[in-house]
Amino acid sequence: MARNENIQRTYIMLKPDAYKRKLMGEIIGRIEKKGFKITAMKMMTLNDKVLKEHYSHIADQPFFPEIEDFMTSAPVVGMIVEGSDVITGMRRLMGPTHWTEAQPGTIRGDYSCIIGENLIHGSDSIDGAEEEIERFFGKNA
């Protein structure tokens, strides 16, 4: 019997707190152990322009400068991750954004402990993933 696989790709970013706390290898290992394939990865330092584009839905909010400060406080690691239903799978693996709501066994449930620092970002839809992949890896990624 053939497997019914919905192969997708998504954008995943390890945030500055993952870098500062030396959790990048652990988180990458969990992604791979789940069975997802990392097809591209790069470390980068974000600038205000890309942050305003990436967070355009909240860039006009009074708390946005705090997000900019946090997201430019250390390098981030961007990845293209592929697999069967990877968008849903990665969002489950990450856990809810707020660490107090994240269950043990999720990345945020196991490692997050500060409001506003939640270690990892993952695209929330196919369209969002393609947009974010293009933003961080270019049109031909």
DARATA-V483292 format. One record per backbone hydrogen bond with DSSP energy under -1.0 kcal/mol. NH is the residue of the N-H (numbers start at 1). CO is the residue of the C=O. If there is no record, write none. Layout:
nh=NH co=CO
nh=NH co=CO
//
This chain:
nh=5 co=3
nh=8 co=83
nh=10 co=81
nh=12 co=79
nh=13 co=121
nh=14 co=77
nh=15 co=119
nh=18 co=15
nh=19 co=15
nh=20 co=16
nh=21 co=17
nh=22 co=19
nh=23 co=18
nh=27 co=23
nh=28 co=24
nh=29 co=25
nh=30 co=26
nh=31 co=27
nh=32 co=28
nh=33 co=29
nh=34 co=30
nh=35 co=32
nh=36 co=31
nh=37 co=82
nh=39 co=80
nh=40 co=80
nh=42 co=78
nh=44 co=76
nh=51 co=47
nh=52 co=48
nh=53 co=49
nh=54 co=50
nh=55 co=51
nh=56 co=53
nh=58 co=55
nh=59 co=55
nh=61 co=58
nh=64 co=61
nh=66 co=63
nh=67 co=63
nh=68 co=64
nh=69 co=65
nh=70 co=66
nh=71 co=67
nh=72 co=68
nh=73 co=70
nh=76 co=44
nh=77 co=14
nh=78 co=42
nh=79 co=12
nh=80 co=40
nh=81 co=10
nh=82 co=37
nh=83 co=8
nh=85 co=6
nh=86 co=83
nh=89 co=85
nh=90 co=86
nh=91 co=87
nh=92 co=88
nh=93 co=89
nh=94 co=90
nh=95 co=91
nh=101 co=98
nh=106 co=103
nh=107 co=93
nh=108 co=94
nh=110 co=106
nh=111 co=107
nh=112 co=108
nh=117 co=114
nh=120 co=118
nh=121 co=13
nh=123 co=11
nh=129 co=125
nh=130 co=126
nh=131 co=127
nh=132 co=128
nh=133 co=129
nh=134 co=130
nh=135 co=131
nh=136 co=132
nh=137 co=133
nh=138 co=134
nh=141 co=138
//
